[in-house]
Every structure is written in structure tokens, then in C-alpha cells.
Amino acid sequence: MNQEKIGKFICECRKKKNLTQLELAELLGVSDRTVGNWENGRNMPDLSLFKPLCDAIGISINELLSGEIIKEEKYQEKFEENIINTIDYSTKKIRITKNSLNIILLVFGIIITFSAMTIFPSDSSWGSTYSIFGIIITTCGIYRLTKRKKIILSIMYFIISILFIFLIDTINTIRFNEIPRFCIIKTYSDNILTCDNGIFKTYKINNNSNNEYVIVDFKHKYNENTIPIVPFNRNKSSIDNIIKYKNKYIGNNSNTGNLIGSLPLSEYGYVFEIDSDNLGLTINYHVTDWYINENQYLEKSLIYNSISIFFLIDNVNYIKYNFSGKTFVFNRNDIVENYPNYNKINKNTFNKLVEKRITDDDFINNIFNKIIT
């Protein structure tokens, strides 16, 4: 079936009837653009329009499909030829429509899968549910599009897709310190959310607070009783992160500012000043002291910050913390004399001698009263 030839024939017959494209379109209940597309050979009229179109321009359906006026002696021959061409054309149209629907199904499933990975929070089970649902839809599309070994290819696609989004989820967990979307077992206890996906465990500490942090445990060295728990964001403030700011001199403003910005209380905003003559550091926080002292957060943070700064910057003699309600001053000598085993603190012992003690309320009260001036 030659669409271009048929289109030109429609145009010739329309003009013989002194009809414009718009007039013919109104007779058939279509747009003049549609008629223009027929005449340019871009597409064919719908089967339901064959008879009304032929009646309007004064030809037979057989002549329409032939794209020319048929002589009487060749009418039967052309009729049989056009029947075969029409069946073949209809079959191709059905196949194209079917494949288009399958491709739409495939694309729709992919969109659902990746949208679920980005729209829903990482600790929401809806993310994994909709991701798998999207993969099932795309698998159906693959099954319908393939001609051979449908079941084998569909199963392979499903397995590879699951592994792929699991890999992406694992990368996101490590890169962005978040709970993975795919969890076999998810448990809540106090302020800890634990996710076990069968390969590694992930712990979210201080869940749903400003200081929540995530620990990804590939080696299975932690459990709910041994996981490091501190009241602040450990991903930002742990020794593994702040050790890079170790410096002999306080005069490096950039280094000092980055260190303070990584320590607890920085989330409330601050400015700092350096006393070069007396080798001191003054930090002015934009918050009132009593406002942030739930569960001794203020005392724990001040002790942790002071130990960290004295340990990492060798020549600091004192640190003054100013809040809108009160001022606290820590001297190096007081820390050295009163903090247990201060001289044994190094990168390897920091978590044991500093971090773990932060969770001991009695220790905090005792040491805070001793070293604060």
C-alpha cells in the first residue's frame, strides 16, 4: 500500500470536486491538518473513514487503496490485491500499536523505579516497595517485547534489575550516610533505627533529631549494645573526621574555623576570635545556654569540644565559650590535671577515653564541675 500515491490521489479527487481541505475535513468530522497529512502521505485515513471519504470525493474504496482510477477489466485483480495489502497494513498497524504500548509499559516501569528511589525518604519502606513494583512492570514490558526465550530473558532482566537498584541503594547508603531502602529486618529501640538487608547492617542513631547520624556496618562488628552512641552527629564530629584539622598553631584561622564547624554546637551558628597574645580561642554561639541543655547536651558538647581542640591544636591555652545567657572558660592546665588519662589520648584511644565517657552522665557532672572556670 503506497501511502504517498494514495495521498496524491486523494488530493486530485478532492480538487476535482472543488473541495478545500477544510471543507473535506468538515464533511468527515476531522481537522484540515489531518486531511493535509493524508494528502502528503504521512499517514492513512482510519478504516472507519474509508467509505465516507470515498463518497465525498467520488471514488470507490478499491480505487482509494490503489491510488488511481481502475479500469473495469482490472477491477477484480486490483480488488484482490488491495484486500491482501489492507490485511498486511492492518497487521503492521496492530503490531506497531502493540509495541508502542509495550514500550510505554517499559518506560513507565523505569520511571516508577527511579522515582521511588528519589522521592521517598531512605528509611521509608515505600521506596523499596514501589521500586520493585516498577521493576515488575518493566519485566512485563520486556516479556511482551521479546520474541524468543521470553521467560528466561524476563527472569534475567528481573534479577539484574534487582541487583542494580540494590547496588545503587548501597552506594547511596555509603555516600550519603543514610538508611538503605531495602531492609529485610528493620527494628526500632529507644533512639536507634536498625536496618539489616542480609549483607550489612545500618544503624541510625539519634533518630529523627537534629543530630542523627548513620553507621554502616559491613563487618558486623556492632550490635545494639555495642554501637557507638553519642548525643551529637558522630559522622561530622568523630575523631576520624576531625583528625585532619590537627595543627601545631592556633593562628591558622581556616583550619580552626573548619574544626569548630565540625564539632557539636556548630549547628546553632557561631563566630570565633583568636587571642594571639595569650594563645586563646573565644567562640560565640548564637544560642542561649539553657535552651540546648536537654540531657546535658551543653555540658557534654563543651567537654567534647574542649578535649578535641586541646588535643588537635597544640598551642591553645584556653577556650572561652560565649552564649547569650552565660560564659564558660576551659583552661588546658585544668584539663590536663583533672581529665582522667588525658596524656594517653591519641587517635587510637580517642573514642575510648573521650567519646565513650561523653555518654556517662555522672562522669560529665563530676569532670565539668572540676574543670570549668
C-alpha positions in Angstrom: 0.0 0.0 0.0 1.7 3.2 -1.3 0.7 6.0 1.1 2.3 8.7 -0.9 0.5 7.6 -4.1 -2.9 7.3 -2.2 -2.3 10.8 -0.7 -1.8 12.4 -4.1 -4.8 10.6 -5.5 -7.0 11.9 -2.6 -5.7 15.4 -3.3 -6.5 15.1 -7.1 -10.0 13.8 -6.4 -10.7 16.5 -3.8 -9.8 19.2 -6.2 -11.9 17.7 -9.0 -14.9 18.0 -6.6 -13.9 21.7 -5.9 -13.4 21.0 -2.2 -10.9 22.6 0.0 -9.1 20.6 2.7 -11.1 22.4 5.3 -14.4 21.6 3.5 -13.5 17.9 3.1 -12.4 17.8 6.8 -15.8 19.2 7.9 -17.6 16.6 5.9 -15.6 13.8 7.5 -15.5 15.3 11.0 -11.8 15.6 11.2 -9.3 18.6 11.1 -7.9 20.1 7.9 -4.4 19.2 9.2 -5.5 15.5 9.2 -6.6 15.8 5.6 -3.2 17.5 4.8 -1.4 14.6 6.4 -3.3 12.1 4.2 -2.5 14.1 1.0 1.2 14.4 2.0 1.4 10.7 2.5 2.3 11.0 6.2 -0.4 8.7 7.3 -3.5 6.9 6.1 -7.2 7.6 6.9 -8.7 5.5 9.6 -10.6 2.4 8.3 -13.8 3.8 9.5 -13.4 6.8 7.2 -12.8 4.9 4.0 -16.4 4.8 2.8 -17.3 8.4 3.9 -14.1 9.7 2.2 -14.7 7.8 -1.0 -18.3 9.0 -1.1 -17.1 12.6 -0.6 -14.6 12.6 -3.4 -16.5 10.3 -5.8 -14.3 7.1 -5.9 -14.6 3.5 -4.7 -12.7 2.0 -1.8 -10.9 -0.2 -4.3 -9.7 2.9 -6.2 -8.7 4.6 -2.9 -6.5 1.7 -1.9 -5.0 1.5 -5.4 -4.3 5.3 -5.5 -5.7 5.6 -9.0 -8.8 5.2 -11.2 -9.2 1.5 -12.0 -10.3 0.2 -15.4 -13.2 -2.2 -15.4 -11.2 -5.2 -16.7 -8.6 -4.8 -13.9 -11.1 -4.1 -11.1 -11.2 -7.7 -9.8 -7.4 -8.1 -9.9 -6.9 -4.8 -8.0 -9.6 -5.7 -5.5 -7.8 -8.9 -4.5 -4.5 -7.2 -4.4 -5.9 -4.4 -2.2 -7.5 -6.9 0.2 -4.1 -8.5 0.8 -2.4 -5.1 1.2 -5.1 -3.9 3.6 -4.7 -7.0 5.8 -1.0 -6.6 5.8 -1.3 -2.9 6.6 -3.7 -3.6 9.4 -1.4 -6.3 10.8 1.5 -3.9 10.8 -0.5 -1.1 12.5 -1.6 -3.5 15.2 2.0 -4.7 15.7 3.2 -1.0 15.9 0.4 -0.1 18.4 1.1 -3.2 20.5 4.9 -2.5 20.5 4.2 1.2 21.4 2.1 0.1 24.4 4.8 -2.3 25.5 7.5 0.4 25.2 5.2 2.8 27.2 4.9 0.0 29.8 8.6 -0.4 29.9 9.3 3.3 30.3 6.6 3.7 32.9 8.1 1.0 35.0 11.6 2.5 34.8 10.1 5.9 35.8 8.4 4.4 38.8 11.5 2.5 39.9 13.8 5.5 39.9 11.2 8.0 41.1 10.7 5.7 44.1 14.4 5.8 44.8 14.4 9.6 44.9 11.0 10.7 46.2 10.6 8.6 49.3 12.9 9.0 52.3 15.5 6.3 52.6 14.0 4.9 55.8 10.6 4.6 54.3 9.5 1.1 53.1 7.5 2.7 50.3 10.7 3.4 48.4 11.6 -0.3 48.1 8.0 -1.3 47.5 7.5 1.0 44.6 10.9 0.2 43.2 10.1 -3.5 43.0 6.7 -2.7 41.6 8.3 -0.6 38.9 10.7 -3.5 38.0 7.8 -5.9 37.8 6.1 -3.6 35.3 9.3 -3.2 33.2 9.7 -7.0 33.3 6.2 -7.4 31.8 7.2 -4.9 29.1 10.4 -6.9 28.4 8.3 -10.2 28.2 5.9 -8.7 25.7 8.6 -7.2 23.5 10.8 -10.2 23.2 10.0 -12.9 20.6 12.2 -15.8 21.8 13.1 -17.2 25.2 10.6 -14.8 26.8 10.6 -16.4 30.3 14.4 -16.8 30.5 15.1 -13.2 29.4 12.4 -11.8 31.6 13.7 -13.6 34.7 17.3 -12.5 33.9 16.1 -8.9 33.5 14.3 -9.0 36.8 17.2 -10.4 38.7 19.7 -8.0 37.1 17.4 -5.0 37.8 17.0 -6.0 41.5 20.8 -6.3 41.9 21.3 -3.0 40.1 19.0 -1.0 42.3 20.4 -2.8 45.4 23.9 -1.7 44.3 22.6 1.9 43.8 21.0 1.8 47.2 24.2 0.5 48.8 26.2 3.3 47.2 23.8 5.9 48.4 23.9 4.5 51.9 27.7 4.8 52.0 27.9 8.1 50.2 25.1 10.0 51.9 25.1 8.2 55.3 21.5 7.1 55.1 19.5 4.1 55.9 19.2 1.7 52.9 15.7 1.4 51.3 16.0 -2.4 51.1 15.8 -3.9 54.5 14.9 -7.5 55.4 14.6 -6.6 59.1 14.0 -3.2 60.5 13.9 -2.6 64.2 13.4 0.5 66.5 14.8 0.8 70.0 15.0 4.0 72.0 16.6 6.4 69.6 18.2 3.8 67.3 16.8 2.6 64.0 18.5 -0.7 62.8 18.3 -2.0 59.2 19.5 -5.4 58.2 19.4 -6.1 54.5 21.1 -9.5 54.7 24.5 -8.3 53.7 25.3 -5.5 56.1 23.6 -3.6 59.0 23.0 0.1 59.2 22.3 2.0 62.4 20.7 5.4 62.5 21.4 7.0 65.9 19.5 9.9 67.4 16.7 9.0 65.0 14.5 12.0 63.9 16.6 14.6 65.7 19.0 17.3 64.5 22.0 15.2 65.5 21.1 11.9 63.8 23.9 10.0 62.2 24.3 6.7 60.4 26.8 3.9 60.9 27.2 1.4 58.1 28.5 -1.9 59.5 29.8 -4.2 56.7 31.9 -6.3 59.0 29.1 -7.0 61.5 31.3 -5.8 64.4 28.4 -3.9 66.2 25.1 -4.8 67.7 22.5 -2.6 69.5 24.6 -2.8 72.7 28.0 -2.0 71.3 27.1 0.6 68.6 28.8 3.9 69.4 26.2 6.3 70.7 26.8 10.0 71.3 24.4 12.9 71.6 25.8 14.7 68.6 26.3 14.0 64.9 29.2 11.5 65.0 29.6 11.4 61.2 30.7 15.0 61.4 32.4 15.2 64.8 34.1 11.9 65.3 37.9 11.7 65.6 38.1 10.1 62.1 36.7 13.3 60.6 38.3 16.0 62.7 41.8 14.5 62.9 42.6 16.2 59.6 42.5 19.6 61.4 45.4 18.7 63.7 47.8 21.7 63.8 50.6 23.0 66.0 49.4 26.6 65.9 46.1 28.3 66.5 47.0 31.1 64.1 45.6 29.1 61.1 42.1 30.7 61.0 40.8 28.5 58.2 41.9 25.3 60.0 40.5 26.5 63.3 37.2 27.5 61.8 36.8 24.2 60.0 37.5 22.4 63.2 34.9 24.4 65.2 32.4 23.9 62.4 32.8 20.1 62.7 32.3 20.0 66.4 29.0 19.9 68.4 27.1 23.2 68.9 28.2 24.4 65.5 24.7 23.6 64.2 23.5 26.7 66.1 25.8 29.1 64.3 28.9 30.8 65.7 31.7 33.2 65.2 35.2 32.9 66.8 38.1 35.1 67.7 41.8 34.2 68.3 43.8 35.7 71.1 47.3 35.6 69.6 49.0 37.1 72.7 47.6 34.7 75.3 47.0 31.8 72.8 43.3 31.6 73.5 40.2 31.0 71.5 36.8 32.6 72.0 33.7 31.0 70.4 30.5 33.0 70.4 27.5 30.7 69.8 24.2 32.2 68.5 22.0 30.4 71.1 21.1 30.6 74.8 22.8 28.0 77.0 19.7 26.7 78.8 17.9 26.3 75.5 20.1 23.5 74.4 20.8 21.7 77.7 18.3 18.8 77.4 20.0 15.6 78.6 23.2 17.7 79.5 23.8 18.3 75.8 25.6 21.6 76.6 28.0 20.1 79.2 28.7 17.1 77.0 29.4 19.2 74.0 31.6 21.6 75.9 33.8 18.9 77.3 34.0 17.1 74.0 34.8 20.3 72.1 37.5 21.3 74.6 39.2 18.0 74.7 39.1 17.9 70.8 40.5 21.4 70.4 43.3 21.0 73.0 44.2 17.6 71.5 44.3 18.8 67.9 45.8 22.3 68.3 48.9 22.1 70.3 49.4 25.7 71.5 45.9 26.6 72.7 46.0 27.6 76.4 42.3 28.4 76.9 38.9 28.3 75.3 36.1 30.7 76.1 32.5 29.7 75.1 30.1 32.6 75.0 26.3 32.0 74.9 23.6 34.7 75.1 23.0 33.6 78.6 26.3 32.5 80.1 30.1 32.2 79.5 32.2 29.1 80.1 36.0 29.0 80.2 38.2 25.9 79.9 42.0 26.0 80.5 44.4 23.5 79.2 46.1 23.0 82.6 42.8 22.2 84.3 42.0 19.6 81.6 45.5 18.0 81.9 45.2 17.9 85.7 41.6 16.7 86.1 40.6 14.8 83.0 41.5 11.1 83.6 44.3 9.8 81.3 44.4 12.9 79.2 48.0 12.4 78.4 47.1 9.0 76.9 44.7 10.5 74.4 45.6 9.9 70.7 43.8 9.0 67.6 43.5 5.3 68.5 42.4 5.9 72.1 40.2 9.0 71.5 36.9 7.0 71.2 37.6 5.1 74.4 38.9 8.0 76.5 36.7 10.8 75.2 33.7 9.6 73.1 32.5 6.8 75.4 32.8 8.9 78.5 30.5 11.5 77.0 27.6 9.2 77.5 28.3 8.8 81.2 26.2 11.5 82.9 27.9 11.0 86.3 31.3 11.4 84.8 30.2 14.5 82.9 28.8 16.2 86.1 32.0 15.4 88.0 34.5 16.5 85.4 32.5 19.6 84.3 32.5 20.9 87.9 36.2 20.3 88.2 37.5 22.0 85.1 35.0 24.8 84.4 36.1 28.3 85.5 
